[in-house]
Amino acid sequence: MTHHDELSARPAATPAPKLDLGDVGYQKRLRKRHMQMIAIGGSIGTGLFLGASGRMALAGPSLAIVYIVCGIFTFMVVRALGELVMYRPSSGAFVSYAREFLGERGAYSVGWLYFLNWSTTLVADITAVALYAHFWSLFVPIPQWVLALIALAVVVGLNVVSVRLFGELEFWFALVKVGTIVVFMVLAVVFIVTGTSVDGNVPGISMITDNGGFFPRGLAPMLTIALGVVFAFGGTEMIGVAAGESDNPGAVVPKAVNSIMWRIVLFYAGSVVLFTLLLPWTAYSPDESPFVTVMSSIGIPHAGDVMNLVVLTAALSSLNAGLYATGRTLRSMAVAGTAPRFAARMNRHGVPYGGILITSSVGIAGVVLNLLMPQKAFEIVLNLAGLGIVGTWASIMICHWIFVRKSQQGEYRRPDFQLPFAPVLNILTLGFLAMVVGLMFFDAEIGRITLAAFSVVVAAMIVGWFRIRGRLDPDVLGPVDRPGAATAGVLGE
């Protein structure tokens, strides 16, 4: 072999680090404790505290199995995302990675799908806050839409102040959520072990066996509720967005990602099993958190009130996180020209208030929905948000797949923190996500309506792409020292 042949056979050098102009201007103010609690809080939200009741009404105790199966694939997605974060932390997260590996068209699609997820989740969250508030007689005379509007206004105001305030809020919100679930689980185990009556029922395995068994409605409901469970796990990917404003993502992200699996099994599947051991699965109502149902039934004075306050906190936490994530996502898109230029605006504290205000405008639509259809508002937006998160997760797995392939070709160097068995697990996860969407067709009442609504969204995205593709900025992602990088933080001002 000649010297020239030897040079040709060597793998290409790892490219120099890249800078996404959408990341310029942020302040690295999120500390280790903030990141840890954001990771925990992102996986525990409205989907568990309120959504579990409706899903139990459909599938009974078998919901625990659905949580575990969906949790496994959720972990694969977040593990793949964690590897991309270790390669290049970015506040644009999935949008920025799609920009690098799928092109600007991919970034456009991923960004608006993620916006669809969180903007509709925003509607679900303000609806949940209003429903929780109506638990107390003091708030019953206040219309549901008014309570939803108040919740939206308060959280938007707090979100635009500074990223440090967001981190503090999420830290305490997550601490309250985790602490409450732990207390609930300890109390539940004590009641089960001692056989203490709960609302006239003796807790134990008989609560399951005497009420239709583990599959009271067969296997079919387990499949149709999969999308709702995926929605419940939406937010786990928040760690990827927050890493862009962390002061030390390399030390925090791997630990946060690796702990997601056991949290899902313990908090979600464990809670469902305890719910169905304490009370018949038919005792839970979609209009009330299962935690409130149990605590109101155990006879401890004001236990239901305390628990309702906690689930109210969980909804506010999810609302807070959604505004944070979409603000950063929309800014990354606006810098490239695929979102309104207003979304690129930042205040002096490094907060992209333009994107936050755009998202909150969708929340106003949610207030109207609460005015017109207060009984169905939460259910209507649930599946649409689920489709948004499925699209986002699929993009993460595809981007990671391309990253791995290019690494094998010598174009990139994979970090030590990796998704094992790639691309096999990428393919399995993408197949699972496709199956979840396909199963919606068999749900005639809500699933097909959601797919029809989503087709309208896709059509609008296609039209939007052809309208804006001629004015895109081709230099959003490039070398750190290129012209424009120093001034990008004030874009839109």
Secondary structure, 3 states (H helix, E strand, C coil): CCHHHHHHHCCCCCCCCEEEHHHCCCCCCECHHHHHHHHHHHCCCHHHHCHHHHHHHHHHHHHHHHHHHHHHHHHHHHHHHHHHHHHCCCCCCHHHHHHHHCCHHHHHHHHHHHHHHHHHHHHHHHHHHHHHHCCCHHHCCCCHHHHHHHHHHHHHHHHCCCHHHHHHHHHHHHHHHHHHHHHHHHHHHHHHHHCCCECCECCCCHHHHCCCCCCCCCCHHHHHCHHHHHHHHCCCCHHHHHHHHECCHHHHHHHHHHCHHHHHHHHHHHHHHHHHHHCCHHHCCCCCCHHHHHHHHCCCCCHHHHHHHHHHHHHHHHHHHHHHHHHHHHHHHHHHCCCCHHHHCCCCCCCCHHHHHHHHHHHHHHHHHHHHCCCCHHHHHHHHHHHHHHHHHHHHHHHHHHHHHHHHCCCCCCCCCCCCCCCHHHHHHHHHHHHHHHHHHHCCCCHHHHHHHHHHHHHHHHHHHHHHHHHCCCCCEEECCCCCCCCHHHCCC
